Amino acid sequence: MWVESNSVIIPNVNISFLGKKIYRNPVRSDIFFKEVIEKEFKVNGELVAFGWFLTCNDNKVLREPNAGIHFKKKGFTIGDSNLVERMNPTENYARWQYGEIHVILKGMRENAARNNFESNNKYTKPFTHVVGMFIKDLQNQNRYQGDKIQTKKVSEARNYEEKGNYEQAINIIQKARATITKKRKFPKDPALQKMEKCVNDISEQNMKDLAELEAKIKGLPAAELEIKHPELSRKAAISKDDAAEIAEKGIIDEKSQVGSDKKTSPERIPADQEEKIEPMLNIILNNLHPDLNAYVARSKKSGLEHFEISATDAIKDILIKRVGSSAITKEIFEMSQIAYGWGDVTEGKSQLLTIDKIKRARNWRFGAMIYTIHDLFINMYKHERGKESLKWFEEAPPEERKVLIAEAYAIIDLIYRLILKSEDNK
């Protein structure tokens, strides 16, 4: 074994608890590529440490206990995985790897708390720099892998093809191919070259699978190509001659409008702002959580010109289910405080803008809302990927993650519009 050949002894011991054998992390092997990255870390030509790293085969952030890179010295852990990740000098690192960096140089010493290395040690600064640059390379490897491996998209396109939704299958094929062929450089570190070959081999197979699936769809009779477009008022009649071109483009263009009214084409919608916005609004409303549909149905019928005062009743209902037994009034204000532990939002040092000149506290709560949304979506995604706090997003199915992101953008758009409409607080 490579680690043992580098003078690191891993004791062969069997530990059991309640009759079950306990294994050292990581506890799973099926989530990693079989290739093991082996890396030597040197300072001025002197070997300080060496490491081994496994990479996730599913293009996603890993979770404990199958995630993280840890420093080891004489079998003991120094710090936690955050210690390694903080050494990346330029950006955040997405946890697609599990690994260990074994310090073998006696002169490289940990501090008394064993949560870092001695700050005044002559090796510490150059060693952490070398490790940080390698973590940066791992992140660039992950980006490369994220583009080049599109196995999930191949499966997704195949599922749509099997269900007869050929337009959606073609769209996914085209997007996957565009992502794979995107220009992105793989890190030059020799220790990573085996991973480059691994990723490229899978990527080539993905491209072959996409090409075969596309050819299969184009070979179908034109009558079986059911083309759907959400922005058209009715289906377009499609000629046999145009079927292959439509499948190739994945869109409906003027050639596919045989027997249809050209005014219904998205490119020919009148410039009136209301007509342009209507399809977008329908997409948003049609993708609401099912529990909300009943409450906003009346808003849909009235053309969205007025707020439906029962729209937040779905929120009230779920809060009653979750925390209602602890509430007195069963109102959103009280139940939201009980549910998430918030108290009064008080006045700050200054207030330059206002959305309500009468109820001042409403402005304070809106200001807190702005930061809350930024913290909930952006800060958490930036700093807490792979951690328990972001589990609600990272463990959601891929399609649900897309919905969550789209709805987050809609909330951000709403906040932006309200800021634009705010008046100077004179």
N, C-alpha and C positions, 0 to 999 in steps of 0.2 A: 504494500500500500504506500502511496506517495508520501503521506504524512509521516509514516514510520521510517521511511528512507531518509527523512530530513530530521531525524533524531528526536521526534516527538513520540512518546510512548503512550498509547491509549490502553488503559487496563481492560482486560477481558473479564468482566464481572457480570454475574446474573443477579438482578434485583427483582423481587416479586412483591406484589401487594395484593392481598386478598386472592391469592392464587393466580394472578395475572402478571406476566412478565412486563417490566417497565423498560422502555427503550429511550435512549437519549435522542434529543431533537436533531433533525426533524422527524416527526412520527409517521410521515407519509412519503412515499417515493413516486407514486403515480402522477403527481402534479408537477414533476420536474423532468426536464430533458435528461437523457442518460449521460450526456457529456458533462464532465467535471472540469471547471476552470481551475488551473493551478498557477499561482502567481507568487513570485519572489519579490520581496520589498527590500531594497538596498539603499543605504545612505553612504555616499562617497565610495561606492564599490564594496561596502561592507554589508553582508547579509544581516538584516535586523529581524525579519520575520518572513513567514511565508503563509499563504492562505489558500483555501479551497472554497469553491462557490458553485452552487447549483442554481439553475435558472428555471423559472416557472414556464411551463409549456402551454399556458392558456392565456397569455397576454393580459394578466390582471395582477393587482396588488395582492400579495400574500398576507396571511394573518398568522399570529402566534398560535401554536408553537412552531409553525412551519415557515416563519419569516424572520428576517433580521440577520445582520452580520455582527459577529461578536469577537472581541479581542480575548485571546487566551494566553496565559503564561503559566507553565508548569501544571497545566490541567485546570487552573482556576480562571474564572471569568473576570475580566477587568471592565468595569462600567456596564453599560447595556448597549443595545443596538443603536440607540440614538447617538452614542459617543462616536461611532464610526460614521454615521450618516452626516453628522455636523461638520465633518472634515471636508466635505465637498465644498470647494471655495466659491462656487458661482450660483448654485441653484439647489432646489429640493431633489431628493432622490426617491423614486417610486420603488417600493419594496417588491421587486420581481425576483429577488435572489434570497437564498439562505446560504450562510457561509461562516467560516471561522478564520481569523488571522492569528496565527500562533507566533508569539514573540519568543525568539530563541537567543537573542543577544543579551548577555548578563548585564551589560551596561545600560540597557534600556529598562528603566525602573518605573514601576507604578507608584502612586502616592500611597500614603498610609491608609486612606479610606478605600483603596482599590477601586475607585470610580473614575480614575483618569491616570495619566502618566505625570511624573514629576515635571513641573513647569520649567525648572531651571536645569534640567538635564540637557546635555549638549545634543542628544539624539532626538529629543521630543519634537522640536519644531520642524526639522527637515523630514522626519519620519511621518508626522501627521500630514505634511504637504504631499508626500509621495502617495500615501493612502488616499488622501482627498482627491488627487488627480485620477487615481484608479476608480474611485467611486463615480467620478464624473464620466469616465469611460463606460462604466457599467450602465449609467443612465442613458448615454448615447447609444449603447448596444440595445437597450430596451426600446428606445425610440425607433431604431432601425427594425427591430423585430416586430414592433407594433404596426409598422407599415407593411412589411414584407410578408408576414404570415396572416392570411385572411381565411383560415380554415372555417371559422364560425360563419363567415359570410357565404362561403361555398355551400355549407349545409343549409343556411337560410334560403339561399336562392334555389337550391334543390327542393326544399320543402314547398316553396311557392310554385315551382314548376309541376310538382306532383299534384298540387291542388288545382292546377289549371290557371293560376294567376300569372300569366306569362309576362305581362307588362312589368309587374313588380319584380319578378325574377330577373328580367333583363336589366332593370334599373340597378338592382343589387350587384349584378355581374359587372356592369360598367363602373360603378363606384368602387368595387373591390379591385378591379383591374387598374383603375386610376391611382388608388392608394398604393398598390404594389409597385407600380412603375414610377412612383414619385422619387425624385432625386434625393438621396440621403446617403451620407458617407458612414461607413462602419469604422469604429475606432481602430487605430493602427497598432495597439499594444499586441505583441506576439502571443501573449497568454490568452487572448480572446479569439484567435483565428479559428480554432476548432468550432467555436460557436457561430462564426460567420458562415462556415460551410454548412453547419446544421440548419441554420435559418434559411440560407439560400436554397438548399435541397427541398425543404418544405415549401418555400415560396414558388419554386419551379413546378412542383406538383399542383399547388393551388392554381397556377396559371393554366396548366393542362386541364384540370377539372373544370375551370370556368369556360375554357374554349369548347370543351366537349358538351357542356350543358347548353351553351349558347347555340352551338350547331344543332343540337337536338331540338331546341325550341324553334329555330328557323326552319327546320325540316318538317314541321307540322303543317297540315292543311290550313289555309287562311281562315276557314270557318271556325277552327278551334282556337284561334288567337283572340281571346276576349280582352279587348283593350278598354281600360277604365281610366277616367280622368275626373277628379273631384271638382274641378272648376267648370266643367261643361254642364249645361242644363239637361242635355240628353246624350245618349251614346251616338258616336259617329258611325256611319256606315263605312266599312273598310273593304276595299277591293282586294282581290287576290294578288294583284301585281304589287300593291303597297304593303302587304303583310310583312315581307322580309325586311323592308326598309324601316317599318315601324318597330319591328323587333330589334333591329340594329340600333336605332336611335333611342328607343325606350320612352318616346314621347309622342304626342299627337301633333302633327303639323298640318299645314294646309292640304297636303296630298291625301291625308287620311280623312278629310272633311267631305267625302263623296256623299252628296245628297243632304248635307247638313247646312244650317244657316251659319255663314261665316262670322256673323256678329257674336256668336257664342264662343268663338275662339278666344283664349286668354290674350293673345296678341292684339285682338281687335275689340276688347272691352272699351267702352267710352271712357274718357278721361275723368268723368265724374267721380269724385273721391269716395262717395258712399258705395258706388257699385264696385269699386276696387277693394274696399275694405270688407264687404259682405262675405266673400268666400273665406277670408282669413278668420272672421268671427265664427263662421259655421264650423271650421276645423277645430277651433278652440272649444266651442260649446259641445261639439260631438265627441270630444275626448275627455270631458269631465269625469270625475269619479262617479260611478253609478249612483251612489248615495246622494249626490248633489242634483242629479237630473230632475227629480220631481220638484225640487224647490225653485229651479230656474226656468221651468217649462213656461210659466206665464210671461217671463221676460222675453223668451224666444218669440212667443206669439205677438207680443206688443212691439216687436221690432227693436228691442233693446234701447228704447228711448228713455226708459225710466228704471230706477233700481227696483228690484223685487224685494220688498222688505223681509220676506221669509228666506232670502238667499243664504243667510248665515244660520238658519235653523238646523242645517245638517251638522254644523260645528257644535251648536248647543246640544243636539241629541247625542253626539258621540262623547261630549264632555260629561253629560248626565250619566251615560253608561259607565264611563271610566272613573269619575270622581264625584258624581252627584250625591252619593250618600253622605259626603262630608260638607256639602253646601247647604245654605239656608234658603237663598233666593232662587237658585237654579237659573241664574242669569250668567251670560258669557263673562261679564266683568269679574264677578266673584269666582266663578268656576275656573277661569283661566289663571287667576291668582293662586288658587288652591292647587291647581294641576302643576304649574311650573314655578311656583314660589316667588312670584314677583310682587313687589310692594308699590308704593307710590313713586311715580316719576316726577322728580322735583325740578324746580327752576334752576337753570345754570347761570353762569356768569354773564352771558350776553345772549341776545336773541335778535338777529339781523333780518330774518325772514319770518313770514306768518302765513298760515293757510286759514286761520280762524282768529279774527281780531277780538272776538268776544270771549270765547272760552280758551284762555291762554294755555291751560294744561293740555289741551288737544295738540297744540304745537309741540310741546315737550315730548308727548308720546309719539308723535310722527317722527321727530328727530331720533328718538330711541329706536324706532322701527327701521329707519335708514341703516343705522349701524348694525342692528340685529340681523337684517337680511344679508348685509355684507359679511358679517361674522359667521352666520349660519352656512352660507353657500361658498363664499370665496375663501375666507380664512381657513375654514375647516378643510376644504379641498386642497388648499395650498400647503398646510402644515400638518394635517392629521390623517393623511391617507395611510391605510393599513392599520389604523388604530380603532379601538372599540367605538369611539365617538362618531365615526363616519360609517359604521356598519350598516345603518339604515339605507345608505346610498350604494355602497360598494357591493353589498350582498343582494341587491335588488336584481331581478332579471334584466337583461340588456334592453328590452323594449321599454320596461318601466323606467329605467335610468334615463332614457331619451325623453320620456314624458316629464320626469322630474326636472330635467334640465330646461326643457321648453317652458314649463310652468314657472320655474325660477326666473327665466328671462322675462316672462310676462309680468311678474311681480316687479322686477327691476325697471321694466319699461313704465309701469304704473307710477313707481316712485319718481322716476325721472320727469314724467309729465306733471306730477303734483309739485315738484320743485320749480318747474318752469312757470306754473300758475301761481306760485307763492308771491306775495307782495312784500315790498320793503317794510320792515317794522319801524315806522317813524314815530 
